[in-house]
Amino acid sequence: MASKAAAVSMLQRLAGREERWTLANPPELAWDALGGNRSSSGVAVTQATALTLDVVWACVTLLARSIATMPLIVYRGNGRERERADGSWQWTLLHERPNRAFAPDSFVEDIVAMLNTWGNYYAEKVTARDPSGRKIVGELWRIDPRRVKVSMDGKGNKRFAVEGEPASFGADRVLHIPGFGYDGLYGLSPISVHREGLGSELARDEWSARWYANSANPSGVLQTEGKLDPDAAARLKASWDAAHKGAANIGRTAVLEGGVTWKQMGLPHRDQQYVEQQRFGVARIARIFQVPPEKIGGERSTYTYANLAAANLEFAVYSLLHWMRRIEQALKHDEQLFPAGLGLYPEFLAEGLLRGDPTTRGQFYEALTRVHAITPNEIRERENQAPLEGGDEIVPAPGAPKVPSGDGNGQVDDELLQKLLTPS
């Protein structure tokens, strides 16, 4: 009890103000310090224990790694004036080197992992000077979300109290990317919100492990015709356990003699509907993280080449895109990273994920070519191919009449279209 009281006192001090609550109902940030909240299943659920579930691990790593594969680009301007700002310090920070320890993909992976476990990502902005002497953000270092308490000052600005620091910090020192939430201060942790469901899954895993550790059969009773003294009963139990307990002894034949019989007291494993519960657990956790079950080893659909591409596009739009936009917007509206007036902004290069299957793209480009709405090099740029000489002008198909936009009677040379879509 003394250790719990110390943890409670520490968390209250971090908040900078006294809050009235009890050990029976502590705030979210106290759960980890108190060893995790014990769910109704009797299992303590924390971010660390939840990740021991293979389905949670698969969901979090799939989201994090998928987004981390897309470069985070810094652009300048909009529309036809848009260009990559590869000479800016923001480009160096986000695209090349967020800090001395993290590569760009590891940096993004870390952000997405924190958002899907803790619901928030915090990073310290380490200031530096550019060659002209201007103060810039030179590095971003993640702050453990368990150490951070967020509040709002009288001017409507966020303040961050960090464990071990004597004073709180403003947004000029701390980058905060919140996940889904409703109080304007914190994002909600999916692990905390769905503690009961995850606790049930953890309890089932623990039950299964203990089931295999004890026997291939549920617990039962050894019955004898006569009464045994305590020593004889202990010897009989030890002899039975030595022969049949543990996964290595599954399926061994029992030999009973001397009037001893076995009476099963529990339900067989198959009667617990274990496989069906596992399938339900995969779908349940997949819904929490908005990941298609088939992406993490759940029930698989019958895929063809066309609908596999459609499924990948659906995953990109409904599972990844909202996280990408959340990160982009948080970075864009950070005044230290992207000061107003520079016209700079970050954006993930997601064209490869969002462009659909080759057949659909070909039909789309063909339609644009018919109405003279796109140049060959614009097509190649979207396909991440090098430009062709003379490809910046709209060229009608050989022998085809030049038709006005929207006429719908134009023709496209299949050989030219194939050339445009073929890698150099």
C-alpha positions as CSV (number, residue, x, y, z in Angstrom):
1,M,0.0,0.0,0.0
2,A,2.9,2.3,0.8
3,S,4.3,2.0,-2.8
4,K,0.9,2.7,-4.3
5,A,0.5,5.8,-2.1
6,A,3.9,7.0,-3.2
7,A,2.9,6.6,-6.8
8,V,-0.3,8.5,-6.3
9,S,1.5,11.3,-4.6
10,M,4.0,11.5,-7.4
11,L,1.3,11.7,-10.1
12,Q,-0.5,14.5,-8.2
13,R,2.7,16.5,-8.0
14,L,3.2,16.1,-11.7
15,A,-0.2,17.6,-12.4
16,G,0.9,20.8,-10.6
17,R,-2.4,20.7,-8.6
18,E,-4.1,18.4,-6.1
19,E,-6.9,16.3,-7.6
20,R,-9.3,14.3,-5.5
21,W,-9.6,10.7,-6.4
22,T,-9.3,7.3,-4.8
23,L,-7.3,4.1,-5.5
24,A,-10.5,2.5,-6.5
25,N,-10.9,5.0,-9.3
26,P,-7.6,6.6,-10.3
27,P,-7.1,8.7,-13.5
28,E,-5.8,7.0,-16.6
29,L,-2.2,8.3,-16.1
30,A,-2.0,6.5,-12.7
31,W,-2.8,3.0,-14.0
32,D,0.7,2.2,-15.2
33,A,2.3,3.5,-12.0
34,L,-0.1,1.3,-10.0
35,G,0.8,-1.8,-12.0
36,G,-2.1,-1.6,-14.5
37,N,-5.8,-1.8,-14.2
38,R,-7.1,-5.2,-13.3
39,S,-10.0,-6.0,-15.6
40,S,-13.1,-8.0,-14.7
41,S,-11.3,-11.1,-16.1
42,G,-8.8,-10.7,-13.3
43,V,-5.9,-9.8,-15.6
44,A,-4.0,-6.5,-15.4
45,V,-4.2,-4.7,-18.7
46,T,-1.4,-2.2,-19.7
47,Q,0.1,-1.2,-23.0
48,A,2.9,-3.7,-22.4
49,T,0.6,-6.6,-21.5
50,A,-1.7,-5.8,-24.4
51,L,1.2,-6.1,-26.9
52,T,1.8,-9.6,-25.7
53,L,-1.4,-10.5,-27.6
54,D,-0.3,-11.4,-31.1
55,V,-3.3,-9.8,-32.6
56,V,-2.7,-6.4,-30.9
57,W,1.0,-6.7,-31.9
58,A,0.0,-7.4,-35.5
59,C,-2.4,-4.5,-35.7
60,V,0.0,-1.9,-34.2
61,T,3.0,-3.0,-36.2
62,L,1.0,-3.3,-39.5
63,L,-0.2,0.3,-39.1
64,A,3.1,1.7,-38.0
65,R,5.3,-0.1,-40.6
66,S,2.8,0.6,-43.5
67,I,2.9,4.4,-42.8
68,A,6.6,4.4,-42.1
69,T,7.3,3.1,-45.7
70,M,5.9,6.3,-47.1
71,P,8.4,9.2,-47.2
72,L,7.3,12.4,-45.3
73,I,7.8,15.1,-47.9
74,V,8.0,18.9,-47.3
75,Y,6.4,21.0,-50.0
76,R,6.3,24.6,-50.9
77,G,3.3,26.2,-52.8
78,N,0.1,24.7,-54.1
79,G,-1.3,23.6,-57.4
80,R,0.9,24.1,-60.4
81,E,3.4,26.0,-58.2
82,R,3.9,23.2,-55.8
83,E,7.4,21.9,-55.4
84,R,9.5,19.9,-53.0
85,A,11.3,22.1,-50.5
86,D,14.3,19.9,-50.3
87,G,16.5,22.9,-49.3
88,S,14.6,23.7,-46.2
89,W,15.6,22.7,-42.6
90,Q,12.2,21.2,-42.2
91,W,13.0,18.8,-45.1
92,T,16.2,17.8,-43.3
93,L,14.5,17.3,-40.0
94,L,11.5,15.3,-41.2
95,H,12.7,13.6,-44.3
96,E,16.3,12.9,-43.5
97,R,17.2,13.0,-39.8
98,P,14.7,13.6,-37.0
99,N,17.4,13.1,-34.5
100,R,20.8,11.4,-34.1
101,A,19.3,8.0,-33.1
102,F,16.2,7.7,-35.4
103,A,16.0,7.2,-39.1
104,P,13.0,8.9,-40.7
105,D,11.1,5.6,-41.0
106,S,11.7,4.7,-37.4
107,F,10.6,8.1,-36.4
108,V,7.2,7.8,-38.1
109,E,6.9,4.2,-37.0
110,D,7.4,5.4,-33.4
111,I,4.7,8.1,-33.8
112,V,2.1,5.7,-35.1
113,A,2.9,3.1,-32.4
114,M,2.5,5.6,-29.6
115,L,-0.8,6.8,-31.0
116,N,-2.2,3.3,-31.3
117,T,-1.2,2.3,-27.8
118,W,-1.0,5.4,-25.6
119,G,-3.2,7.6,-27.7
120,N,-0.7,10.5,-27.7
121,Y,2.8,11.3,-29.1
122,Y,5.0,13.8,-27.4
123,A,8.4,15.0,-28.5
124,E,10.9,17.6,-27.2
125,K,11.9,20.2,-29.8
126,V,15.7,20.7,-29.5
127,T,16.6,24.1,-30.9
128,A,19.6,24.8,-33.1
129,R,20.9,27.5,-35.4
130,D,21.0,27.3,-39.2
131,P,23.9,28.7,-41.2
132,S,22.4,32.2,-41.2
133,G,22.0,32.2,-37.4
134,R,18.2,31.7,-37.3
135,K,16.8,29.6,-34.5
136,I,15.3,26.3,-35.8
137,V,14.2,22.9,-34.5
138,G,17.2,20.8,-35.0
139,E,16.0,17.5,-33.5
140,L,12.8,15.8,-32.2
141,W,13.1,13.4,-29.2
142,R,10.1,11.4,-28.0
143,I,8.9,11.9,-24.4
144,D,7.5,8.9,-22.7
145,P,3.7,9.6,-22.5
146,R,3.6,8.2,-18.9
147,R,5.7,11.2,-17.9
148,V,3.4,13.9,-19.3
149,K,0.5,15.8,-17.9
150,V,-1.3,18.3,-20.1
151,S,-3.3,21.3,-18.9
152,M,-4.6,24.6,-20.4
153,D,-3.5,28.0,-19.1
154,G,-5.7,31.1,-18.8
155,K,-4.9,32.1,-22.4
156,G,-6.0,28.8,-24.0
157,N,-2.5,27.5,-24.5
158,K,-1.4,24.0,-23.7
159,R,1.1,23.5,-20.9
160,F,3.0,20.2,-20.5
161,A,4.2,19.1,-17.0
162,V,6.9,16.4,-17.5
163,E,8.0,14.2,-14.7
164,G,11.4,15.2,-13.3
165,E,11.2,18.8,-14.7
166,P,10.7,21.6,-12.2
167,A,8.6,23.8,-14.5
168,S,6.0,23.1,-17.2
169,F,6.6,23.7,-20.9
170,G,4.6,25.3,-23.7
171,A,4.0,24.2,-27.2
172,D,7.3,26.0,-28.2
173,R,9.2,23.2,-26.4
174,V,6.9,20.1,-26.8
175,L,5.3,18.7,-30.0
176,H,2.0,17.0,-29.2
177,I,0.2,14.7,-31.6
178,P,-3.0,13.5,-30.0
179,G,-5.1,10.6,-31.2
180,F,-8.9,10.5,-31.1
181,G,-10.2,12.2,-28.0
182,Y,-12.9,14.6,-26.9
183,D,-11.5,17.0,-24.2
184,G,-9.0,18.9,-26.4
185,L,-6.1,17.9,-24.2
186,Y,-5.5,14.1,-24.5
187,G,-6.0,11.5,-27.1
188,L,-7.7,8.3,-25.8
189,S,-5.6,5.2,-25.5
190,P,-7.3,2.3,-27.4
191,I,-5.7,-0.1,-24.8
192,S,-7.4,1.8,-21.9
193,V,-10.7,2.3,-23.6
194,H,-11.0,-1.4,-24.5
195,R,-9.4,-2.8,-21.3
196,E,-12.2,-5.2,-20.6
197,G,-12.2,-6.8,-24.1
198,L,-8.4,-7.1,-24.1
199,G,-8.5,-8.5,-20.6
200,S,-10.7,-11.3,-21.8
201,E,-8.3,-12.1,-24.6
202,L,-5.3,-12.1,-22.2
203,A,-7.2,-14.3,-19.7
204,R,-8.0,-16.8,-22.5
205,D,-4.3,-16.9,-23.5
206,E,-3.3,-17.4,-19.9
207,W,-5.9,-20.1,-19.4
208,S,-4.8,-21.9,-22.6
209,A,-1.1,-21.8,-21.5
210,R,-1.9,-23.2,-18.1
211,W,-4.2,-25.9,-19.6
212,Y,-1.2,-27.1,-21.7
213,A,1.2,-26.8,-18.8
214,N,-1.0,-29.0,-16.6
215,S,-2.3,-31.6,-19.0
216,A,-3.9,-32.3,-22.3
217,N,-7.1,-33.0,-20.3
218,P,-9.0,-30.8,-17.9
219,S,-8.6,-31.3,-14.1
220,G,-10.2,-34.4,-12.7
221,V,-10.3,-36.7,-9.7
222,L,-8.6,-40.0,-9.0
223,Q,-11.0,-42.3,-7.1
224,T,-10.1,-45.3,-5.1
225,E,-12.2,-48.1,-3.7
226,G,-10.8,-47.7,-0.2
227,K,-9.7,-44.7,1.9
228,L,-6.1,-43.6,1.5
229,D,-4.0,-42.1,4.2
230,P,-2.5,-38.6,3.4
231,D,0.9,-40.1,2.4
232,A,-0.6,-42.6,0.0
233,A,-2.8,-40.0,-1.6
234,A,0.2,-37.7,-2.1
235,R,2.2,-40.5,-3.7
236,L,-0.7,-41.3,-6.0
237,K,-1.1,-37.7,-7.1
238,A,2.6,-37.3,-7.7
239,S,2.8,-40.5,-9.7
240,W,-0.1,-39.3,-11.9
241,D,1.3,-35.9,-12.4
242,A,4.7,-37.2,-13.3
243,A,3.2,-39.5,-16.0
244,H,0.5,-37.2,-17.5
245,K,1.1,-33.5,-16.6
246,G,2.6,-31.1,-19.1
247,A,2.5,-30.7,-22.9
248,A,5.2,-33.4,-23.4
249,N,2.8,-36.0,-21.9
250,I,-0.2,-35.1,-24.0
251,G,-1.9,-38.3,-25.3
252,R,-0.1,-40.8,-23.1
253,T,-2.1,-43.8,-22.1
254,A,-3.1,-44.0,-18.5
255,V,-2.8,-47.3,-16.7
256,L,-5.0,-47.5,-13.6
257,E,-4.8,-50.4,-11.1
258,G,-5.7,-51.3,-7.6
259,G,-9.3,-50.0,-7.9
260,V,-8.2,-46.5,-9.0
261,T,-10.5,-44.8,-11.5
262,W,-10.4,-41.3,-13.3
263,K,-13.3,-39.0,-13.1
264,Q,-13.2,-35.9,-15.3
265,M,-14.3,-32.7,-13.6
266,G,-13.9,-30.0,-16.3
267,L,-14.9,-29.3,-19.9
268,P,-12.8,-30.7,-22.7
269,H,-10.9,-28.1,-24.6
270,R,-13.0,-28.6,-27.7
271,D,-16.1,-27.9,-25.6
272,Q,-14.8,-24.5,-24.6
273,Q,-15.2,-23.5,-28.3
274,Y,-11.6,-22.3,-28.2
275,V,-11.0,-22.0,-31.9
276,E,-14.3,-20.1,-32.4
277,Q,-13.4,-17.7,-29.5
278,Q,-10.0,-17.1,-31.1
279,R,-11.6,-16.1,-34.4
280,F,-14.0,-13.8,-32.6
281,G,-11.0,-12.3,-30.7
282,V,-9.1,-11.6,-33.9
283,A,-12.2,-9.8,-35.4
284,R,-12.8,-7.9,-32.2
285,I,-9.3,-6.5,-31.9
286,A,-9.2,-5.8,-35.6
287,R,-12.2,-3.6,-35.2
288,I,-10.6,-1.7,-32.3
289,F,-7.6,-0.7,-34.6
290,Q,-9.7,-0.5,-37.8
291,V,-7.6,-3.1,-39.5
292,P,-9.1,-5.7,-41.9
293,P,-8.9,-9.1,-40.2
294,E,-7.4,-10.7,-43.2
295,K,-4.4,-8.4,-43.0
296,I,-3.5,-9.9,-39.6
297,G,-4.2,-13.5,-40.2
298,G,-8.0,-13.5,-39.7
299,E,-10.6,-15.0,-42.0
300,R,-9.3,-14.7,-45.5
301,S,-11.4,-13.8,-48.5
302,T,-11.0,-15.4,-51.9
303,Y,-8.7,-13.0,-53.6
304,T,-8.2,-12.4,-57.3
305,Y,-5.7,-10.0,-58.8
306,A,-8.3,-7.3,-59.2
307,N,-10.0,-7.5,-55.8
308,L,-6.7,-7.8,-54.0
309,A,-5.7,-4.4,-55.4
310,A,-9.1,-3.1,-54.3
311,A,-8.6,-4.5,-50.8
312,N,-5.2,-2.9,-50.5
313,L,-6.7,0.4,-51.6
314,E,-9.5,0.1,-49.0
315,F,-6.9,-0.6,-46.3
316,A,-5.0,2.5,-47.4
317,V,-8.0,4.7,-47.3
318,Y,-9.9,3.5,-44.3
319,S,-7.0,2.3,-42.0
320,L,-4.0,4.4,-42.9
321,L,-5.2,7.7,-44.4
322,H,-6.7,9.2,-41.2
323,W,-3.4,8.6,-39.2
324,M,-1.4,10.1,-42.0
325,R,-3.6,13.2,-42.0
326,R,-3.5,13.5,-38.2
327,I,0.3,13.5,-38.2
328,E,0.5,15.9,-41.2
329,Q,-1.9,18.4,-39.6
330,A,-0.2,18.3,-36.2
331,L,3.1,19.0,-37.8
332,K,1.8,21.7,-40.2
333,H,0.1,23.7,-37.4
334,D,3.1,23.6,-35.1
335,E,4.4,27.2,-35.2
336,Q,8.0,26.3,-34.5
337,L,8.2,23.6,-37.2
338,F,6.2,25.5,-39.9
339,P,6.1,29.2,-39.1
340,A,3.3,31.1,-40.8
341,G,4.2,32.9,-44.1
342,L,6.7,30.4,-45.4
343,G,4.2,28.4,-47.4
344,L,5.7,25.1,-46.3
345,Y,3.8,22.0,-45.2
346,P,4.5,18.3,-44.8
347,E,2.7,15.5,-46.6
348,F,3.2,11.7,-46.9
349,L,4.0,10.5,-50.4
350,A,1.0,8.1,-50.6
351,E,0.5,8.1,-54.3
352,G,1.6,4.4,-54.6
353,L,-1.0,3.3,-52.1
354,L,-3.9,5.3,-53.4
355,R,-3.7,4.8,-57.1
356,G,-5.6,1.5,-57.3
357,D,-4.9,-1.4,-59.7
358,P,-3.1,-1.1,-63.1
359,T,-6.2,-1.7,-65.2
360,T,-8.2,1.0,-63.4
361,R,-5.3,3.5,-63.6
362,G,-4.9,2.8,-67.3
363,Q,-8.6,3.5,-68.0
364,F,-8.4,6.7,-65.9
365,Y,-5.3,7.9,-67.8
366,E,-6.9,6.9,-71.1
367,A,-10.0,9.0,-70.4
368,L,-7.8,12.0,-69.4
369,T,-5.7,11.6,-72.6
370,R,-8.8,11.6,-74.8
371,V,-9.9,15.0,-73.6
372,H,-6.3,16.4,-73.7
373,A,-6.3,16.9,-69.9
374,I,-3.0,15.4,-69.1
375,T,0.5,15.2,-70.5
376,P,2.6,12.1,-70.9
377,N,5.1,13.3,-68.3
378,E,2.3,14.0,-65.8
379,I,1.2,10.4,-66.2
380,R,4.8,9.2,-65.7
381,E,5.2,11.5,-62.6
382,R,2.2,9.9,-61.0
383,E,3.6,6.5,-61.7
384,N,7.0,7.5,-60.3
385,Q,8.7,7.2,-63.6
386,A,11.4,9.5,-65.2
387,P,10.1,12.1,-67.7
388,L,10.3,11.5,-71.5
389,E,11.8,14.0,-73.9
390,G,9.0,16.1,-75.3
391,G,6.5,14.6,-72.8
392,D,5.4,17.9,-71.4
393,E,3.0,18.6,-74.3
394,I,-0.3,16.9,-74.9
395,V,0.1,14.7,-78.0
396,P,-3.0,13.3,-79.7
397,A,-2.8,9.7,-80.9
398,P,-1.3,9.4,-84.4
399,G,-4.0,10.0,-87.1
400,A,-6.6,10.8,-84.5
401,P,-8.6,14.0,-85.1
402,K,-8.0,16.7,-82.5
403,V,-11.3,16.8,-80.6
404,P,-12.5,19.5,-78.2
405,S,-12.6,18.6,-74.5
406,G,-15.7,16.6,-73.6
407,D,-16.5,15.5,-77.1
408,G,-15.9,11.9,-76.2
409,N,-15.0,10.8,-79.8
410,G,-11.2,11.0,-79.5
411,Q,-9.0,7.9,-79.8
412,V,-5.9,6.8,-77.9
413,D,-3.0,5.0,-79.4
414,D,-2.7,1.8,-77.3
415,E,1.0,1.6,-78.1
416,L,1.6,5.1,-76.9
417,L,-0.4,4.5,-73.7
418,Q,1.6,1.3,-73.0
419,K,4.8,3.1,-73.5
420,L,3.7,5.8,-71.0
421,L,2.9,3.2,-68.3
422,T,6.0,1.0,-68.8
423,P,8.9,1.7,-66.5
424,S,12.0,3.0,-68.2
